[in-house]
Amino acid sequence: VKVSREFLLPTAAYLATRPNSMRIELQHVYSLPPHMENYQEATIRSLRDYSSQEIMLTRQELESAYAHGLFGEDMLIGLSDTGIDMNSCFFYDPDHPVRYNAEEEDTNHRKIALYIPFSNNKEDGSDAHGTHVAGTLAGKVEGDKDLSPYDGIAYKSRIVFFDIGSGSGSETTLETPRRITYLIDAIYSAGANVHSASWGSFSEIYSFDTSSIDNYVYLLTKRS
């Protein structure tokens, strides 16, 4: 239900009286952290300032996993973000087209198993967020040993991507499905059991989206 600001409280009061109303809340809007116009300020305040919890590993700390042959081979990683630059050296594959339709056969693109173009089918700027996150997760350079130290953590894995962003820098906007479980299910149904969703949020409430995701994961455990 969408109502103008002046009718918000009366509408909420009316809906609260209805026996079939279970929950009333404002629609949650996701966004990337504020763009810092001043470079000095940008170096002081980073993305991690907007996360309530984080676990960060260096490549050296991953050596024990690599020593056991764990590179992400034959794995799919789900990612919902602003887009992926397919011309980036970490994703470029001139021999295989990107697959945009889950109903079609896998094109065997070396890094992208499926690209779901919900917002659009591209990354809108070189400084945009999605390419960076995708590179951290699974990026891999082909034929350039000088850049291989910058490969992603699970660099032999591929990505199932759900595009929810447009614009770049301070102009970036995120657009998610109204039912957030549609996004989660689209990625999971494509074979990705791991999902990265590093969207910005400035609310600490337990929202309908949050409970929907928890319920979805709970039902998955019951199914498996």
GUVOKOL-316061 format. One record per atom (N, C-alpha, C): residue number from 1; residue in one letter; atom name; x, y, z. Coordinates in pm, whole numbers, always signed. Example, Ala and Ser with C-alpha at 12.3 -4.5 7.8 and 13.67 -1.06 7.14 Angstrom:
<pts>
PT   pos   code   site       c1       c2       c3
PT     1      A      N    +1319     -569     +780
PT     1      A     CA    +1230     -450     +780
PT     1      A      C    +1320     -330     +780
PT     2      S      N    +1285     -225     +708
PT     2      S     CA    +1367     -106     +714
PT     2      S      C    +1290       +3     +787
</pts>
This chain:
<pts>
PT   pos   code   site       c1       c2       c3
PT     1      V      N      +85     -119       +0
PT     1      V     CA       +0       +0       +0
PT     1      V      C      +88     +123       +0
PT     2      K      N      +67     +213      -95
PT     2      K     CA     +142     +338     -100
PT     2      K      C      +47     +453      -72
PT     3      V      N      +82     +536      +27
PT     3      V     CA       +1     +652      +61
PT     3      V      C      +91     +773      +76
PT     4      S      N      +35     +892      +56
PT     4      S     CA     +113    +1015      +73
PT     4      S      C     +136    +1039     +222
PT     5      R      N     +232    +1124     +251
PT     5      R     CA     +275    +1146     +390
PT     5      R      C     +160    +1189     +481
PT     6      E      N      +71    +1278     +432
PT     6      E     CA      -34    +1331     +519
PT     6      E      C     -138    +1225     +559
PT     7      F      N     -146    +1116     +480
PT     7      F     CA     -242    +1011     +511
PT     7      F      C     -177     +889     +575
PT     8      L      N      -49     +899     +606
PT     8      L     CA      +24     +783     +656
PT     8      L      C      -31     +734     +791
PT     9      L      N      -42     +822     +889
PT     9      L     CA      -87     +781    +1022
PT     9      L      C     -231     +731    +1023
PT    10      P      N     -326     +803     +958
PT    10      P     CA     -463     +750     +956
PT    10      P      C     -473     +614     +887
PT    11      T      N     -393     +596     +780
PT    11      T     CA     -396     +467     +710
PT    11      T      C     -342     +355     +797
PT    12      A      N     -231     +383     +867
PT    12      A     CA     -173     +283     +956
PT    12      A      C     -269     +249    +1069
PT    13      A      N     -337     +352    +1122
PT    13      A     CA     -434     +329    +1230
PT    13      A      C     -550     +242    +1182
PT    14      Y      N     -595     +267    +1060
PT    14      Y     CA     -706     +187    +1005
PT    14      Y      C     -662      +42     +983
PT    15      L      N     -545      +24     +921
PT    15      L     CA     -497     -111     +893
PT    15      L      C     -476     -190    +1022
PT    16      A      N     -435     -120    +1129
PT    16      A     CA     -410     -187    +1257
PT    16      A      C     -538     -246    +1316
PT    17      T      N     -652     -195    +1275
PT    17      T     CA     -779     -246    +1327
PT    17      T      C     -829     -368    +1250
PT    18      R      N     -769     -395    +1136
PT    18      R     CA     -816     -505    +1052
PT    18      R      C     -763     -638    +1104
PT    19      P      N     -846     -737    +1119
PT    19      P     CA     -803     -866    +1177
PT    19      P      C     -701     -941    +1091
PT    20      N      N     -697     -912     +960
PT    20      N     CA     -602     -982     +873
PT    20      N      C     -470     -907     +857
PT    21      S      N     -452     -797     +929
PT    21      S     CA     -325     -723     +926
PT    21      S      C     -232     -783    +1030
PT    22      M      N     -117     -832     +985
PT    22      M     CA      -22     -895    +1076
PT    22      M      C      +93     -801    +1114
PT    23      R      N     +126     -709    +1023
PT    23      R     CA     +244     -624    +1048
PT    23      R      C     +233     -499     +963
PT    24      I      N     +273     -386    +1020
PT    24      I     CA     +275     -260     +946
PT    24      I      C     +411     -195     +965
PT    25      E      N     +478     -164     +856
PT    25      E     CA     +606      -96     +866
PT    25      E      C     +633      -19     +738
PT    26      L      N     +723      +77     +746
PT    26      L     CA     +763     +153     +627
PT    26      L      C     +843      +63     +535
PT    27      Q      N     +829      +83     +405
PT    27      Q     CA     +910       +7     +310
PT    27      Q      C    +1056      +43     +328
PT    28      H      N    +1139      -59     +341
PT    28      H     CA    +1281      -36     +366
PT    28      H      C    +1351       +0     +236
PT    29      V      N    +1432     +104     +241
PT    29      V     CA    +1508     +148     +125
PT    29      V      C    +1655     +122     +150
PT    30      Y      N    +1718      +47      +60
PT    30      Y     CA    +1860      +15      +74
PT    30      Y      C    +1942     +113       -8
PT    31      S      N    +2062     +141      +39
PT    31      S     CA    +2148     +233      -35
PT    31      S      C    +2292     +203       +1
PT    32      L      N    +2381     +248      -85
PT    32      L     CA    +2523     +237      -54
PT    32      L      C    +2560     +349      +43
PT    33      P      N    +2671     +335     +116
PT    33      P     CA    +2711     +440     +209
PT    33      P      C    +2725     +575     +139
PT    34      P      N    +2707     +686     +212
PT    34      P     CA    +2714     +819     +150
PT    34      P      C    +2845     +842      +77
PT    35      H      N    +2836     +905      -37
PT    35      H     CA    +2956     +935     -115
PT    35      H      C    +3032    +1050      -49
PT    36      M      N    +3159    +1032      -30
PT    36      M     CA    +3242    +1136      +30
PT    36      M      C    +3305    +1220      -80
PT    37      E      N    +3265    +1346      -89
PT    37      E     CA    +3316    +1432     -195
PT    37      E      C    +3465    +1462     -176
PT    38      N      N    +3505    +1471      -50
PT    38      N     CA    +3644    +1502      -21
PT    38      N      C    +3724    +1374       -5
PT    39      Y      N    +3831    +1361      -82
PT    39      Y     CA    +3909    +1237      -81
PT    39      Y      C    +3967    +1207      +57
PT    40      Q      N    +4011    +1311     +130
PT    40      Q     CA    +4068    +1289     +261
PT    40      Q      C    +3964    +1229     +355
PT    41      E      N    +3841    +1279     +348
PT    41      E     CA    +3735    +1223     +431
PT    41      E      C    +3705    +1080     +390
PT    42      A      N    +3711    +1053     +260
PT    42      A     CA    +3679     +919     +210
PT    42      A      C    +3778     +816     +264
PT    43      T      N    +3905     +857     +281
PT    43      T     CA    +4003     +763     +331
PT    43      T      C    +3984     +737     +480
PT    44      I      N    +3917     +827     +549
PT    44      I     CA    +3895     +812     +692
PT    44      I      C    +3775     +722     +719
PT    45      R      N    +3670     +740     +640
PT    45      R     CA    +3547     +663     +662
PT    45      R      C    +3528     +564     +549
PT    46      S      N    +3534     +438     +580
PT    46      S     CA    +3527     +334     +477
PT    46      S      C    +3398     +255     +489
PT    47      L      N    +3379     +163     +396
PT    47      L     CA    +3257      +81     +395
PT    47      L      C    +3236       +8     +526
PT    48      R      N    +3343      -36     +588
PT    48      R     CA    +3328     -118     +708
PT    48      R      C    +3266      -38     +824
PT    49      D      N    +3270      +96     +815
PT    49      D     CA    +3209     +177     +920
PT    49      D      C    +3058     +158     +925
PT    50      Y      N    +3001     +103     +818
PT    50      Y     CA    +2856      +89     +811
PT    50      Y      C    +2809      -53     +840
PT    51      S      N    +2899     -140     +881
PT    51      S     CA    +2860     -278     +910
PT    51      S      C    +2862     -299    +1061
PT    52      S      N    +2766     -377    +1111
PT    52      S     CA    +2759     -403    +1254
PT    52      S      C    +2854     -516    +1294
PT    53      Q      N    +2883     -606    +1200
PT    53      Q     CA    +2976     -715    +1225
PT    53      Q      C    +3061     -737    +1101
PT    54      E      N    +3184     -776    +1119
PT    54      E     CA    +3264     -810    +1002
PT    54      E      C    +3372     -909    +1042
PT    55      I      N    +3401     -997     +950
PT    55      I     CA    +3514    -1089     +964
PT    55      I      C    +3596    -1075     +837
PT    56      M      N    +3717    -1026     +848
PT    56      M     CA    +3799    -1001     +731
PT    56      M      C    +3922    -1091     +735
PT    57      L      N    +3954    -1150     +622
PT    57      L     CA    +4071    -1238     +612
PT    57      L      C    +4166    -1183     +507
PT    58      T      N    +4294    -1196     +533
PT    58      T     CA    +4394    -1162     +433
PT    58      T      C    +4422    -1286     +350
PT    59      R      N    +4485    -1267     +234
PT    59      R     CA    +4519    -1383     +151
PT    59      R      C    +4614    -1477     +225
PT    60      Q      N    +4703    -1421     +308
PT    60      Q     CA    +4794    -1507     +384
PT    60      Q      C    +4717    -1598     +480
PT    61      E      N    +4609    -1545     +538
PT    61      E     CA    +4530    -1625     +631
PT    61      E      C    +4450    -1733     +560
PT    62      L      N    +4438    -1722     +428
PT    62      L     CA    +4367    -1823     +351
PT    62      L      C    +4458    -1933     +298
PT    63      E      N    +4587    -1920     +321
PT    63      E     CA    +4681    -2017     +267
PT    63      E      C    +4652    -2159     +315
PT    64      S      N    +4602    -2172     +439
PT    64      S     CA    +4573    -2306     +489
PT    64      S      C    +4461    -2371     +409
PT    65      A      N    +4362    -2289     +366
PT    65      A     CA    +4255    -2343     +282
PT    65      A      C    +4308    -2381     +145
PT    66      Y      N    +4392    -2294      +89
PT    66      Y     CA    +4451    -2323      -42
PT    66      Y      C    +4540    -2448      -36
PT    67      A      N    +4607    -2467      +78
PT    67      A     CA    +4694    -2583      +93
PT    67      A      C    +4614    -2714      +88
PT    68      H      N    +4485    -2707     +120
PT    68      H     CA    +4397    -2823     +115
PT    68      H      C    +4320    -2830      -17
PT    69      G      N    +4363    -2748     -113
PT    69      G     CA    +4300    -2753     -244
PT    69      G      C    +4166    -2686     -253
PT    70      L      N    +4137    -2593     -160
PT    70      L     CA    +4008    -2524     -159
PT    70      L      C    +4022    -2387     -227
PT    71      F      N    +3981    -2382     -353
PT    71      F     CA    +3990    -2259     -432
PT    71      F      C    +3852    -2214     -484
PT    72      G      N    +3747    -2286     -447
PT    72      G     CA    +3614    -2253     -497
PT    72      G      C    +3579    -2326     -625
PT    73      E      N    +3658    -2423     -663
PT    73      E     CA    +3634    -2494     -788
PT    73      E      C    +3498    -2564     -787
PT    74      D      N    +3424    -2551     -897
PT    74      D     CA    +3292    -2612     -914
PT    74      D      C    +3187    -2555     -818
PT    75      M      N    +3215    -2439     -760
PT    75      M     CA    +3119    -2376     -670
PT    75      M      C    +3055    -2254     -736
PT    76      L      N    +2931    -2226     -697
PT    76      L     CA    +2862    -2105     -740
PT    76      L      C    +2840    -2015     -619
PT    77      I      N    +2872    -1888     -635
PT    77      I     CA    +2852    -1789     -529
PT    77      I      C    +2743    -1692     -574
PT    78      G      N    +2641    -1673     -492
PT    78      G     CA    +2537    -1577     -522
PT    78      G      C    +2579    -1437     -480
PT    79      L      N    +2542    -1339     -561
PT    79      L     CA    +2576    -1199     -531
PT    79      L      C    +2465    -1109     -584
PT    80      S      N    +2415    -1020     -498
PT    80      S     CA    +2320     -918     -542
PT    80      S      C    +2383     -782     -515
PT    81      D      N    +2400     -703     -621
PT    81      D     CA    +2472     -576     -607
PT    81      D      C    +2443     -489     -729
PT    82      T      N    +2527     -387     -750
PT    82      T     CA    +2498     -284     -851
PT    82      T      C    +2521     -329     -994
PT    83      G      N    +2605     -428    -1016
PT    83      G     CA    +2636     -473    -1152
PT    83      G      C    +2776     -528    -1157
PT    84      I      N    +2813     -588    -1270
PT    84      I     CA    +2949     -636    -1291
PT    84      I      C    +2997     -587    -1426
PT    85      D      N    +3116     -528    -1428
PT    85      D     CA    +3177     -483    -1552
PT    85      D      C    +3239     -604    -1623
PT    86      M      N    +3174     -647    -1730
PT    86      M     CA    +3220     -767    -1800
PT    86      M      C    +3349     -744    -1879
PT    87      N      N    +3390     -620    -1892
PT    87      N     CA    +3517     -591    -1959
PT    87      N      C    +3634     -585    -1861
PT    88      S      N    +3605     -599    -1733
PT    88      S     CA    +3711     -605    -1634
PT    88      S      C    +3796     -730    -1660
PT    89      C      N    +3927     -716    -1641
PT    89      C     CA    +4016     -830    -1667
PT    89      C      C    +3987     -947    -1574
PT    90      F      N    +3917     -923    -1465
PT    90      F     CA    +3886    -1030    -1370
PT    90      F      C    +3765    -1112    -1413
PT    91      F      N    +3691    -1064    -1515
PT    91      F     CA    +3570    -1134    -1559
PT    91      F      C    +3562    -1154    -1710
PT    92      Y      N    +3647    -1088    -1783
PT    92      Y     CA    +3639    -1087    -1930
PT    92      Y      C    +3654    -1228    -1987
PT    93      D      N    +3562    -1262    -2078
PT    93      D     CA    +3566    -1392    -2145
PT    93      D      C    +3517    -1373    -2288
PT    94      P      N    +3609    -1354    -2382
PT    94      P     CA    +3568    -1328    -2521
PT    94      P      C    +3510    -1450    -2591
PT    95      D      N    +3528    -1568    -2533
PT    95      D     CA    +3486    -1692    -2600
PT    95      D      C    +3346    -1740    -2561
PT    96      H      N    +3290    -1683    -2454
PT    96      H     CA    +3160    -1729    -2406
PT    96      H      C    +3072    -1610    -2370
PT    97      P      N    +2950    -1604    -2422
PT    97      P     CA    +2860    -1494    -2388
PT    97      P      C    +2808    -1507    -2245
PT    98      V      N    +2763    -1395    -2190
PT    98      V     CA    +2702    -1397    -2057
PT    98      V      C    +2560    -1452    -2069
PT    99      R      N    +2523    -1535    -1977
PT    99      R     CA    +2388    -1594    -1974
PT    99      R      C    +2297    -1505    -1889
PT   100      Y      N    +2190    -1452    -1950
PT   100      Y     CA    +2098    -1363    -1881
PT   100      Y      C    +1963    -1427    -1850
PT   101      N      N    +1940    -1547    -1896
PT   101      N     CA    +1811    -1612    -1877
PT   101      N      C    +1833    -1749    -1812
PT   102      A      N    +1772    -1768    -1695
PT   102      A     CA    +1792    -1893    -1621
PT   102      A      C    +1736    -2014    -1695
PT   103      E      N    +1644    -1989    -1789
PT   103      E     CA    +1584    -2100    -1863
PT   103      E      C    +1676    -2151    -1973
PT   104      E      N    +1777    -2074    -2009
PT   104      E     CA    +1868    -2113    -2116
PT   104      E      C    +1983    -2198    -2061
PT   105      E      N    +2049    -2268    -2150
PT   105      E     CA    +2162    -2352    -2111
PT   105      E      C    +2279    -2266    -2063
PT   106      D      N    +2358    -2322    -1974
PT   106      D     CA    +2479    -2255    -1926
PT   106      D      C    +2572    -2230    -2044
PT   107      T      N    +2617    -2106    -2058
PT   107      T     CA    +2707    -2071    -2169
PT   107      T      C    +2853    -2106    -2139
PT   108      N      N    +2878    -2148    -2014
PT   108      N     CA    +3014    -2181    -1970
PT   108      N      C    +3106    -2059    -1968
PT   109      H      N    +3046    -1940    -1948
PT   109      H     CA    +3129    -1821    -1924
PT   109      H      C    +3219    -1850    -1804
PT   110      R      N    +3343    -1811    -1814
PT   110      R     CA    +3441    -1856    -1714
PT   110      R      C    +3412    -1804    -1574
PT   111      K      N    +3342    -1690    -1560
PT   111      K     CA    +3318    -1634    -1427
PT   111      K      C    +3171    -1614    -1393
PT   112      I      N    +3084    -1601    -1491
PT   112      I     CA    +2943    -1571    -1464
PT   112      I      C    +2856    -1689    -1507
PT   113      A      N    +2798    -1758    -1409
PT   113      A     CA    +2709    -1869    -1440
PT   113      A      C    +2573    -1818    -1486
PT   114      L      N    +2528    -1707    -1426
PT   114      L     CA    +2399    -1646    -1460
PT   114      L      C    +2399    -1502    -1414
PT   115      Y      N    +2348    -1413    -1500
PT   115      Y     CA    +2334    -1271    -1466
PT   115      Y      C    +2186    -1237    -1477
PT   116      I      N    +2120    -1211    -1363
PT   116      I     CA    +1978    -1179    -1361
PT   116      I      C    +1962    -1027    -1367
PT   117      P      N    +1914     -972    -1480
PT   117      P     CA    +1912     -826    -1500
PT   117      P      C    +1785     -761    -1443
PT   118      F      N    +1770     -764    -1311
PT   118      F     CA    +1649     -707    -1250
PT   118      F      C    +1645     -556    -1269
PT   119      S      N    +1755     -487    -1239
PT   119      S     CA    +1760     -341    -1258
PT   119      S      C    +1809     -307    -1399
PT   120      N      N    +1924     -360    -1435
PT   120      N     CA    +1974     -353    -1573
PT   120      N      C    +2075     -465    -1589
PT   121      N      N    +2148     -466    -1698
PT   121      N     CA    +2240     -578    -1722
PT   121      N      C    +2385     -531    -1735
PT   122      K      N    +2419     -429    -1657
PT   122      K     CA    +2556     -376    -1669
PT   122      K      C    +2596     -305    -1541
PT   123      E      N    +2725     -276    -1532
PT   123      E     CA    +2778     -189    -1427
PT   123      E      C    +2789      -50    -1487
PT   124      D      N    +2739      +50    -1416
PT   124      D     CA    +2728     +184    -1475
PT   124      D      C    +2850     +271    -1457
PT   125      G      N    +2950     +227    -1385
PT   125      G     CA    +3068     +311    -1368
PT   125      G      C    +3187     +231    -1319
PT   126      S      N    +3307     +278    -1349
PT   126      S     CA    +3428     +207    -1309
PT   126      S      C    +3448     +209    -1158
PT   127      D      N    +3383     +306    -1090
PT   127      D     CA    +3397     +315     -945
PT   127      D      C    +3279     +254     -871
PT   128      A      N    +3197     +176     -942
PT   128      A     CA    +3076     +121     -881
PT   128      A      C    +3109       +2     -791
PT   129      H      N    +3011      -36     -711
PT   129      H     CA    +3033     -127     -600
PT   129      H      C    +3035     -274     -639
PT   130      G      N    +2945     -314     -732
PT   130      G     CA    +2927     -455     -762
PT   130      G      C    +3050     -523     -818
PT   131      T      N    +3120     -457     -910
PT   131      T     CA    +3241     -516     -970
PT   131      T      C    +3347     -540     -863
PT   132      H      N    +3359     -446     -770
PT   132      H     CA    +3456     -461     -662
PT   132      H      C    +3425     -583     -576
PT   133      V      N    +3299     -598     -536
PT   133      V     CA    +3261     -710     -451
PT   133      V      C    +3276     -842     -526
PT   134      A      N    +3231     -844     -651
PT   134      A     CA    +3244     -966     -732
PT   134      A      C    +3391    -1006     -747
PT   135      G      N    +3477     -907     -766
PT   135      G     CA    +3620     -935     -779
PT   135      G      C    +3679     -991     -651
PT   136      T      N    +3635     -937     -538
PT   136      T     CA    +3682     -987     -408
PT   136      T      C    +3640    -1132     -387
PT   137      L      N    +3519    -1165     -429
PT   137      L     CA    +3469    -1300     -410
PT   137      L      C    +3531    -1401     -505
PT   138      A      N    +3531    -1369     -635
PT   138      A     CA    +3561    -1473     -733
PT   138      A      C    +3641    -1426     -854
PT   139      G      N    +3685    -1301     -857
PT   139      G     CA    +3757    -1249     -973
PT   139      G      C    +3885    -1327    -1002
PT   140      K      N    +3915    -1341    -1129
PT   140      K     CA    +4040    -1410    -1167
PT   140      K      C    +4090    -1355    -1300
PT   141      V      N    +4214    -1311    -1300
PT   141      V     CA    +4278    -1259    -1421
PT   141      V      C    +4328    -1375    -1505
PT   142      E      N    +4311    -1363    -1636
PT   142      E     CA    +4363    -1463    -1728
PT   142      E      C    +4487    -1410    -1798
PT   143      G      N    +4599    -1479    -1787
PT   143      G     CA    +4718    -1448    -1866
PT   143      G      C    +4799    -1330    -1821
PT   144      D      N    +4781    -1279    -1701
PT   144      D     CA    +4862    -1167    -1653
PT   144      D      C    +4908    -1198    -1511
PT   145      K      N    +5029    -1251    -1500
PT   145      K     CA    +5079    -1294    -1370
PT   145      K      C    +5100    -1176    -1275
PT   146      D      N    +5121    -1056    -1330
PT   146      D     CA    +5142     -940    -1244
PT   146      D      C    +5017     -905    -1165
PT   147      L      N    +4900     -937    -1221
PT   147      L     CA    +4774     -904    -1154
PT   147      L      C    +4714    -1021    -1077
PT   148      S      N    +4767    -1140    -1094
PT   148      S     CA    +4709    -1258    -1028
PT   148      S      C    +4708    -1248     -875
PT   149      P      N    +4801    -1174     -810
PT   149      P     CA    +4790    -1161     -664
PT   149      P      C    +4662    -1092     -620
PT   150      Y      N    +4593    -1026     -714
PT   150      Y     CA    +4470     -955     -681
PT   150      Y      C    +4345    -1037     -715
PT   151      D      N    +4364    -1164     -748
PT   151      D     CA    +4249    -1251     -772
PT   151      D      C    +4162    -1258     -647
PT   152      G      N    +4035    -1295     -666
PT   152      G     CA    +3943    -1306     -554
PT   152      G      C    +3978    -1422     -462
PT   153      I      N    +3906    -1429     -352
PT   153      I     CA    +3933    -1531     -251
PT   153      I      C    +3904    -1671     -305
PT   154      A      N    +3784    -1690     -359
PT   154      A     CA    +3748    -1819     -420
PT   154      A      C    +3757    -1804     -571
PT   155      Y      N    +3880    -1790     -620
PT   155      Y     CA    +3899    -1745     -759
PT   155      Y      C    +3868    -1850     -865
PT   156      K      N    +3842    -1973     -823
PT   156      K     CA    +3801    -2074     -920
PT   156      K      C    +3650    -2095     -922
PT   157      S      N    +3578    -2017     -844
PT   157      S     CA    +3432    -2027     -842
PT   157      S      C    +3372    -1939     -950
PT   158      R      N    +3241    -1952     -970
PT   158      R     CA    +3167    -1865    -1061
PT   158      R      C    +3052    -1799     -985
PT   159      I      N    +2993    -1698    -1047
PT   159      I     CA    +2896    -1613     -978
PT   159      I      C    +2758    -1625    -1042
PT   160      V      N    +2656    -1633     -956
PT   160      V     CA    +2517    -1612     -996
PT   160      V      C    +2481    -1473     -948
PT   161      F      N    +2457    -1382    -1042
PT   161      F     CA    +2445    -1241    -1007
PT   161      F      C    +2303    -1188    -1027
PT   162      F      N    +2256    -1110     -930
PT   162      F     CA    +2124    -1045     -936
PT   162      F      C    +2149     -895     -933
PT   163      D      N    +2124     -827    -1045
PT   163      D     CA    +2155     -684    -1058
PT   163      D      C    +2043     -600     -996
PT   164      I      N    +2078     -522     -892
PT   164      I     CA    +1979     -437     -826
PT   164      I      C    +2019     -290     -828
PT   165      G      N    +2119     -253     -909
PT   165      G     CA    +2170     -116     -902
PT   165      G      C    +2181      -45    -1034
PT   166      S      N    +2178      +87    -1027
PT   166      S     CA    +2204     +170    -1144
PT   166      S      C    +2275     +296    -1098
PT   167      G      N    +2351     +356    -1189
PT   167      G     CA    +2429     +474    -1153
PT   167      G      C    +2560     +435    -1089
PT   168      S      N    +2645     +533    -1060
PT   168      S     CA    +2773     +507     -996
PT   168      S      C    +2808     +621     -903
PT   169      G      N    +2902     +594     -813
PT   169      G     CA    +2943     +697     -718
PT   169      G      C    +2826     +745     -634
PT   170      S      N    +2815     +876     -619
PT   170      S     CA    +2708     +933     -537
PT   170      S      C    +2572     +919     -602
PT   171      E      N    +2567     +881     -730
PT   171      E     CA    +2440     +868     -802
PT   171      E      C    +2385     +725     -799
PT   172      T      N    +2451     +636     -727
PT   172      T     CA    +2407     +497     -724
PT   172      T      C    +2274     +482     -650
PT   173      T      N    +2184     +408     -709
PT   173      T     CA    +2058     +373     -643
PT   173      T      C    +2039     +221     -649
PT   174      L      N    +1976     +168     -546
PT   174      L     CA    +1948      +24     -540
PT   174      L      C    +1798       +2     -549
PT   175      E      N    +1762     -100     -625
PT   175      E     CA    +1621     -133     -643
PT   175      E      C    +1604     -282     -619
PT   176      T      N    +1535     -317     -512
PT   176      T     CA    +1514     -458     -479
PT   176      T      C    +1368     -496     -506
PT   177      P      N    +1343     -624     -530
PT   177      P     CA    +1203     -668     -543
PT   177      P      C    +1127     -639     -414
PT   178      R      N     +998     -611     -427
PT   178      R     CA     +919     -584     -306
PT   178      R      C     +921     -705     -213
PT   179      R      N     +911     -823     -268
PT   179      R     CA     +927     -943     -187
PT   179      R      C    +1072     -988     -198
PT   180      I      N    +1147     -965      -92
PT   180      I     CA    +1290     -987      -97
PT   180      I      C    +1325    -1133     -120
PT   181      T      N    +1233    -1224      -83
PT   181      T     CA    +1261    -1366     -101
PT   181      T      C    +1264    -1405     -249
PT   182      Y      N    +1203    -1322     -335
PT   182      Y     CA    +1214    -1348     -480
PT   182      Y      C    +1359    -1342     -523
PT   183      L      N    +1433    -1245     -472
PT   183      L     CA    +1575    -1230     -504
PT   183      L      C    +1654    -1349     -450
PT   184      I      N    +1631    -1382     -323
PT   184      I     CA    +1705    -1491     -260
PT   184      I      C    +1678    -1623     -332
PT   185      D      N    +1552    -1648     -364
PT   185      D     CA    +1515    -1774     -427
PT   185      D      C    +1569    -1785     -569
PT   186      A      N    +1571    -1672     -643
PT   186      A     CA    +1623    -1675     -780
PT   186      A      C    +1769    -1718     -782
PT   187      I      N    +1846    -1671     -685
PT   187      I     CA    +1988    -1707     -678
PT   187      I      C    +2005    -1850     -630
PT   188      Y      N    +1931    -1887     -526
PT   188      Y     CA    +1943    -2023     -473
PT   188      Y      C    +1898    -2126     -576
PT   189      S      N    +1791    -2096     -647
PT   189      S     CA    +1739    -2190     -747
PT   189      S      C    +1836    -2211     -862
PT   190      A      N    +1928    -2114     -882
PT   190      A     CA    +2028    -2129     -987
PT   190      A      C    +2149    -2209     -941
PT   191      G      N    +2147    -2255     -815
PT   191      G     CA    +2253    -2343     -768
PT   191      G      C    +2353    -2283     -673
PT   192      A      N    +2333    -2158     -632
PT   192      A     CA    +2427    -2092     -540
PT   192      A      C    +2378    -2105     -397
PT   193      N      N    +2456    -2171     -313
PT   193      N     CA    +2420    -2189     -173
PT   193      N      C    +2483    -2084      -83
PT   194      V      N    +2567    -1999     -138
PT   194      V     CA    +2628    -1889      -64
PT   194      V      C    +2581    -1761     -129
PT   195      H      N    +2544    -1661      -48
PT   195      H     CA    +2491    -1536     -103
PT   195      H      C    +2555    -1417      -33
PT   196      S      N    +2616    -1329     -112
PT   196      S     CA    +2670    -1204      -60
PT   196      S      C    +2575    -1091      -96
PT   197      A      N    +2531    -1015       +6
PT   197      A     CA    +2439     -903      -16
PT   197      A      C    +2489     -785      +68
PT   198      S      N    +2596     -722      +25
PT   198      S     CA    +2656     -614     +103
PT   198      S      C    +2592     -480      +68
PT   199      W      N    +2463     -468      +94
PT   199      W     CA    +2392     -343      +71
PT   199      W      C    +2409     -255     +195
PT   200      G      N    +2401     -126     +176
PT   200      G     CA    +2404      -35     +290
PT   200      G      C    +2268      -24     +354
PT   201      S      N    +2263       -4     +484
PT   201      S     CA    +2137      +17     +554
PT   201      S      C    +2166      +99     +679
PT   202      F      N    +2080     +194     +708
PT   202      F     CA    +2101     +280     +824
PT   202      F      C    +1993     +259     +929
PT   203      S      N    +1938     +139     +930
PT   203      S     CA    +1835     +103    +1027
PT   203      S      C    +1875      -26    +1095
PT   204      E      N    +1850      -35    +1223
PT   204      E     CA    +1883     -155    +1298
PT   204      E      C    +1758     -231    +1339
PT   205      I      N    +1642     -198    +1280
PT   205      I     CA    +1520     -267    +1315
PT   205      I      C    +1517     -406    +1252
PT   206      Y      N    +1444     -496    +1314
PT   206      Y     CA    +1422     -628    +1257
PT   206      Y      C    +1303     -616    +1162
PT   207      S      N    +1332     -591    +1036
PT   207      S     CA    +1229     -554     +939
PT   207      S      C    +1161     -675     +879
PT   208      F      N    +1059     -650     +799
PT   208      F     CA     +989     -757     +728
PT   208      F      C    +1085     -829     +635
PT   209      D      N    +1173     -754     +566
PT   209      D     CA    +1272     -818     +479
PT   209      D      C    +1361     -912     +558
PT   210      T      N    +1406     -867     +675
PT   210      T     CA    +1493     -950     +758
PT   210      T      C    +1423    -1078     +800
PT   211      S      N    +1301    -1065     +849
PT   211      S     CA    +1227    -1184     +892
PT   211      S      C    +1195    -1276     +776
PT   212      S      N    +1171    -1218     +657
PT   212      S     CA    +1143    -1300     +538
PT   212      S      C    +1263    -1385     +502
PT   213      I      N    +1382    -1326     +507
PT   213      I     CA    +1504    -1400     +475
PT   213      I      C    +1527    -1510     +579
PT   214      D      N    +1510    -1477     +707
PT   214      D     CA    +1526    -1577     +812
PT   214      D      C    +1429    -1693     +792
PT   215      N      N    +1305    -1661     +760
PT   215      N     CA    +1205    -1765     +741
PT   215      N      C    +1238    -1852     +620
PT   216      Y      N    +1288    -1789     +513
PT   216      Y     CA    +1325    -1862     +393
PT   216      Y      C    +1437    -1962     +425
PT   217      V      N    +1540    -1914     +496
PT   217      V     CA    +1653    -2002     +530
PT   217      V      C    +1605    -2114     +621
PT   218      Y      N    +1516    -2083     +717
PT   218      Y     CA    +1464    -2185     +807
PT   218      Y      C    +1390    -2294     +729
PT   219      L      N    +1308    -2254     +633
PT   219      L     CA    +1234    -2352     +553
PT   219      L      C    +1328    -2434     +467
PT   220      L      N    +1438    -2373     +423
PT   220      L     CA    +1538    -2450     +345
PT   220      L      C    +1598    -2561     +430
PT   221      T      N    +1627    -2531     +554
PT   221      T     CA    +1686    -2635     +642
PT   221      T      C    +1588    -2748     +665
PT   222      K      N    +1458    -2715     +669
PT   222      K     CA    +1357    -2818     +688
PT   222      K      C    +1345    -2905     +562
PT   223      R      N    +1368    -2841     +447
PT   223      R     CA    +1354    -2911     +320
PT   223      R      C    +1471    -3006     +294
PT   224      S      N    +1589    -2968     +343
PT   224      S     CA    +1710    -3046     +313
PT   224      S      C    +1736    -3156     +415
</pts>
